[in-house]
Structures are given as C-alpha cells and as structure tokens.
C-alpha cells in the first residue's frame, strides 16, 4: 500500500468518524507511521520464509538470533514454538544486549537448542543450568519489560513464571482456533506477565500462526500511549477529548478500518501507528518497534 493510499484512508476515517480533518503535514506523518506499522507486521511472512529455507538447508537452530524465525521452523512442534515465543516475550529484545537473554534461555553453551520436551522432563536440571552462570550479566530486558525483576529465583523470579507455563502449557497450545481476547486474558495468568506482555505474547501467537485469531480491539482502555494519541487526534479535530470519547474512538477506528481495509492485525497496526505519530506530528521519525 502506498503512502498516499494510507493518507486517503485516514482522511476518510477522520471525516466519517470525527466530521473534521487534520492538517496535511500531520496526516502525512500519520500515514507514514501506519505504513511502518504495517511493515512490522508483514515482516513475519519474511520470517516464515527464512524459517522454511533454513529447514530445507538443514541449518542449525542457532543460525539466527531472531525468535520469530526460530518459532516458525517446521521441524519444531507447536509446543516448542509457543515456548520460544513465551521466552522471547519474557525477556524481549534490548537495545543494549539485543536477544541475548532469550538466547541464554534457549541454547546451551555448545549452541544446541534446549527443547521444551527435555525442559519439562528435567525442569530442575534446566533451572540448575541457568543458575550455573551469571544469567543477567551485561544484559537488559526490552523496554516493554523494563520493570520486570532481574532475578531467576524467588517471588516474581524467572523460574516462578517458567514453572507455571511448563505445568499449564496445554492451555496455551491449542489445536482449534481461539479468539484473541480469550488468549489475552489467559496470558495474564502467567506470572510476571501484565497486560502489555500478555498482549505482546498473544499477538506473537497470531503472527506466527499458532491458532489464535486476530484481535478485534486496540486494547487502548488501560494504556497511556494510545489513549494520549487518541486524545491528541480528538483535540486536533476540535472534538470532545474525554476518556469516554477516547475509548469510543478506539472502537470506532477499529470498526472503520476493518470494514474498509484488509490490513492484517488491524488493532496492533493502529495502536502502534498512533502511538508513534503522537510523539511528533510535524516531523517523521522512524521507529524500530
């Protein structure tokens, strides 16, 4: 989709829903941020192709540090893919240490993958291995996980969360399609997963084809970023910018874009786009996530 096409979509959405318009510069920035958000979703198709190519070439699992490629390797069971996406969500990609914490939890020192089936059989052995070195040395969580405790043991430690998922993984690895909201609520039961981690985890299951349907909401009600962005859009169009109006707009935008476009993961695209747009509505800044 071209930028001008996305501009026209936003122009019509704003006109239909808010009976107004925003200035050309702001509209262009909004369209460009939306384009970037769409591309960040589309990259998962590329990840899948790379996973299939790696399997055909019989490459080792550790040939890539990107969890979303690894999770789509056809040789891996669905439970292994889910475990990979859980650990990727738990640690995230740090600006400083990239995927290093994920790699430490996924690959042994000789580079071989630690499969979920083996972890489950000898969970204490797995925990002992992770405790045998300074697991967090030189590493940070991603920005989405920055308030998570950097410890393996004890209350709110990594092991507490991992043990829960090991015991309950069958609830999360589903053979029949499950609606996004059900998984989102279920994911919040995972220790140390709040709403944001639950959303990120559930979204990764959708994008990697693990039988979860697309979200039908932006999930803006309890999130400052999208609420602030919606408020800004309302103010720019001289509309009521109360909390109630912001939430209503989030649902109205979802409905409009679902009915008028074929954008995959509409809710995540819109939430991501407006959050980045509101950081600077007059000058385009490219964000990596």
ABEGO torsion letter per residue (X at the ends): XBAAAAAAAAAAAAAAAAGBBBBAAAAAAAAAAAAAAAAAAAAAAAAAAAAAAAAAAGBBAAABABAAAAAABAABBAAAAAAAAAAAAAAEBBAAAEAAAAAAAABBAAGBBBBAAAAAABAAAAAAAAAABBAABGBBBBAAAAABBBBABEBGBAAAAAAAAAAAAAAABBABBBBAAAAAAAAAABBGBBAAAAAAAAAAAAAAGAGBBBBABAGAAABAAAAAAAAAAAAAAGBBABAAAAAAAAAAAAAAAAAABABBGAAAAAAAAAAAAAABAABBBBBAX
